[in-house]
Amino acid sequence: MSHQKHSHDLLSTNLISLSVFVVFLLVPAFLFVTGTNTGVYSRFWFFDPKQRAAYWVISKRMFCWLLGAGVFGAIWSLILWAALGT
């Protein structure tokens, strides 16, 4: 019985982690970084200079978004560690 309870706890933990990832990383990244009006890229977007430039802009925005999230997460983690660790 405890083995079954453990597997349900693991599944619920994984589902919560996945939902947090989607809500706090993917949805804001889509709404604020890439946007809804990015247009459709062709299969060979790297041959077209306009599509290549647009893709580069989106890639830079996504990199800055992820880097900012990592820096903020690290700072927030240190603040919580200092506040709760004492």
Number of C-alpha atoms within 10 A of each C-alpha: 5 7 8 9 10 11 11 12 12 12 12 12 12 12 12 12 12 11 13 12 12 13 12 11 14 14 12 14 17 12 10 13 19 16 12 9 6 10 9 8 13 10 7 9 15 13 10 11 10 11 17 14 13 14 17 12 14 15 14 12 16 17 13 13 16 14 12 12 14 12 11 12 12 12 12 12 12 13 12 11 11 10 9 8 8 5
